[in-house]
Amino acid sequence: MSEMIYGIHAVQALLERDPQRFLEVFVMKGREDRRLMPLIAELEQMGHCDSSCKPSVAG
């Protein structure tokens, strides 16, 4: 069963507790702030995020 998790705090909490639950990551286009970019970097390191989840290309 799939469920959608949204919001920076919810994603951070899930990433800390159970990072294997991530299937896909979507980021709103144009969203590139100080809170989001470190989260994307951590998701990339864990293999949960590639160039398609970066705000400059996601749609």
Backbone as ProteinMPNN parsed JSONL, in Angstrom:
{"seq_chain_A": "MSEMIYGIHAVQALLERDPQRFLEVFVMKGREDRRLMPLIAELEQMGHCDSSCKPSVAG", "coords_chain_A": {"N_chain_A": [[0.838, -1.175, 0.0], [0.524, 2.214, -0.795], [1.322, 5.473, 0.388], [1.038, 9.006, 0.557], [3.374, 11.331, 1.629], [3.818, 14.561, 2.738], [5.368, 17.772, 2.995], [8.008, 19.475, 4.613], [8.8, 18.891, 7.303], [7.485, 16.459, 7.86], [8.628, 14.783, 5.926], [11.32, 14.888, 6.708], [11.131, 13.643, 9.238], [10.275, 11.041, 8.552], [12.436, 10.258, 7.007], [14.407, 10.075, 8.936], [13.403, 8.029, 10.599], [12.505, 5.804, 8.98], [13.844, 5.358, 6.278], [13.704, 3.608, 4.107], [11.144, 3.492, 3.198], [10.642, 5.357, 1.245], [9.617, 5.833, -2.061], [9.302, 7.512, -4.297], [10.227, 10.918, -4.877], [8.974, 14.138, -4.928], [9.307, 17.536, -5.77], [8.22, 20.854, -5.458], [8.294, 22.917, -8.267], [10.632, 25.528, -8.571], [11.097, 25.842, -5.904], [13.552, 26.473, -3.813], [14.939, 26.698, -1.143], [16.65, 27.412, 2.025], [15.928, 25.431, 3.885], [15.046, 23.299, 2.386], [17.03, 22.43, 0.511], [19.206, 21.067, 1.935], [17.78, 18.805, 2.736], [17.125, 17.595, 0.287], [19.721, 16.998, -0.538], [20.412, 15.064, 1.38], [18.542, 13.061, 0.78], [19.451, 12.412, -1.776], [21.993, 11.308, -1.182], [21.214, 8.982, 0.069], [20.139, 7.64, -1.983], [17.514, 8.095, -2.757], [16.698, 10.124, -4.328], [16.999, 11.751, -7.398], [18.083, 13.699, -10.237], [15.542, 14.326, -11.104], [14.002, 15.059, -8.929], [14.8, 17.507, -8.145], [14.167, 20.95, -7.492], [14.441, 22.71, -9.688], [13.855, 21.286, -11.98], [11.661, 19.683, -11.528], [8.141, 19.14, -11.945]], "CA_chain_A": [[0.0, 0.0, 0.0], [1.286, 3.457, -0.888], [0.75, 6.665, 0.987], [1.801, 10.204, 0.236], [3.849, 12.132, 2.752], [4.208, 15.856, 2.197], [5.821, 18.756, 3.968], [9.414, 19.311, 4.976], [8.959, 18.241, 8.607], [7.044, 15.06, 7.748], [9.637, 14.055, 5.148], [12.503, 14.753, 7.566], [10.858, 12.649, 10.278], [10.275, 9.716, 7.94], [13.804, 9.986, 6.583], [15.147, 9.67, 10.134], [12.865, 6.796, 11.178], [12.32, 4.664, 8.079], [14.155, 5.868, 4.939], [13.416, 2.63, 3.058], [9.755, 3.646, 2.751], [10.549, 6.286, 0.122], [9.59, 5.281, -3.414], [9.537, 8.643, -5.194], [10.255, 12.222, -4.22], [8.592, 15.234, -5.806], [9.553, 18.85, -5.182], [7.551, 21.893, -6.219], [9.186, 23.681, -9.137], [10.959, 26.862, -8.094], [11.315, 25.825, -4.452], [14.977, 26.259, -3.528], [15.273, 27.482, 0.039], [17.667, 26.862, 2.939], [15.454, 24.23, 4.577], [14.792, 22.209, 1.448], [18.212, 21.932, -0.189], [19.894, 20.008, 2.69], [16.936, 17.613, 2.712], [17.334, 16.974, -1.025], [21.071, 16.428, -0.536], [20.377, 13.831, 2.173], [17.802, 12.071, -0.008], [20.348, 11.982, -2.856], [23.018, 10.437, -0.599], [20.601, 7.701, 0.41], [19.66, 7.021, -3.209], [16.077, 8.276, -2.903], [16.423, 11.335, -5.094], [17.935, 12.02, -8.486], [17.865, 15.031, -10.806], [14.118, 14.576, -11.331], [13.337, 15.613, -7.746], [15.326, 18.834, -7.849], [13.138, 21.948, -7.771], [14.597, 23.406, -10.962], [13.371, 20.478, -13.094], [10.423, 18.968, -11.196], [6.962, 19.891, -12.344]], "C_chain_A": [[0.885, 1.241, 0.0], [0.56, 4.565, -0.14], [1.648, 7.839, 0.647], [2.131, 10.938, 1.528], [4.263, 13.47, 2.158], [4.528, 16.824, 3.321], [7.235, 18.436, 4.431], [9.567, 18.542, 6.287], [8.562, 16.769, 8.558], [8.07, 14.222, 6.992], [10.901, 13.858, 5.981], [12.301, 13.67, 8.618], [10.887, 11.235, 9.706], [11.675, 9.315, 7.498], [14.654, 9.516, 7.766], [14.697, 8.304, 10.651], [12.881, 5.598, 10.244], [12.594, 5.068, 6.627], [13.852, 4.891, 3.805], [11.998, 2.768, 2.517], [9.613, 4.595, 1.567], [10.568, 5.532, -1.201], [9.925, 6.359, -4.434], [9.52, 9.919, -4.372], [9.916, 13.277, -5.26], [8.805, 16.541, -5.062], [8.903, 19.892, -6.075], [8.573, 22.717, -7.009], [9.381, 25.09, -8.577], [11.226, 26.943, -6.598], [12.767, 25.484, -4.167], [15.376, 27.094, -2.318], [16.243, 26.742, 0.957], [17.217, 25.592, 3.645], [15.344, 23.043, 3.634], [16.063, 21.613, 0.857], [19.008, 20.897, 0.62], [19.1, 18.7, 2.717], [17.098, 16.868, 1.39], [18.712, 16.327, -1.08], [21.107, 15.113, 0.247], [19.638, 12.718, 1.428], [18.667, 11.535, -1.149], [21.399, 11.007, -2.332], [22.473, 9.05, -0.292], [20.025, 6.995, -0.816], [18.171, 7.162, -3.449], [15.715, 9.44, -3.814], [17.463, 11.456, -6.198], [17.612, 13.394, -9.059], [16.388, 15.338, -11.02], [13.415, 15.147, -10.103], [13.894, 16.973, -7.364], [14.307, 19.89, -8.273], [13.248, 22.602, -9.135], [14.063, 22.602, -12.142], [12.067, 19.755, -12.796], [9.22, 19.797, -11.604], [5.773, 19.315, -11.855]], "O_chain_A": [[1.881, 1.299, 0.72], [-0.668, 4.578, -0.056], [2.857, 7.688, 0.471], [1.278, 11.133, 2.394], [4.992, 13.503, 1.166], [4.025, 16.706, 4.438], [7.6, 17.275, 4.615], [10.389, 17.629, 6.368], [9.234, 15.926, 9.151], [8.351, 13.085, 7.372], [11.49, 12.777, 5.964], [13.201, 12.867, 8.864], [11.461, 10.331, 10.313], [12.051, 8.148, 7.608], [15.52, 8.655, 7.607], [15.525, 7.508, 11.094], [13.23, 4.493, 10.659], [11.663, 5.116, 5.823], [13.752, 5.308, 2.651], [11.688, 2.204, 1.468], [8.553, 4.631, 0.941], [11.436, 4.69, -1.431], [10.74, 6.14, -5.331], [8.889, 9.993, -3.318], [10.501, 13.304, -6.343], [8.52, 16.641, -3.869], [9.016, 19.83, -7.299], [9.588, 23.154, -6.465], [8.427, 25.752, -8.168], [11.551, 28.014, -6.086], [13.165, 24.324, -4.271], [16.08, 28.094, -2.461], [16.608, 25.595, 0.699], [18.053, 24.75, 3.973], [15.532, 21.9, 4.05], [16.156, 20.394, 0.718], [19.457, 19.912, 0.034], [19.683, 17.616, 2.722], [17.198, 15.641, 1.379], [18.857, 15.226, -1.61], [21.759, 14.157, -0.174], [20.067, 11.564, 1.448], [18.622, 10.344, -1.456], [21.669, 9.988, -2.969], [23.196, 8.058, -0.384], [19.49, 5.892, -0.71], [17.608, 6.428, -4.261], [14.534, 9.706, -4.04], [18.659, 11.286, -5.96], [16.923, 14.178, -8.407], [16.018, 16.508, -11.111], [12.313, 15.678, -10.236], [13.491, 17.536, -6.346], [13.653, 19.738, -9.304], [12.232, 23.015, -9.693], [13.836, 23.171, -13.21], [11.421, 19.257, -13.719], [9.28, 21.026, -11.605], [4.686, 19.835, -12.107]]}, "name": "protein", "num_of_chains": 1, "seq": "MSEMIYGIHAVQALLERDPQRFLEVFVMKGREDRRLMPLIAELEQMGHCDSSCKPSVAG"}
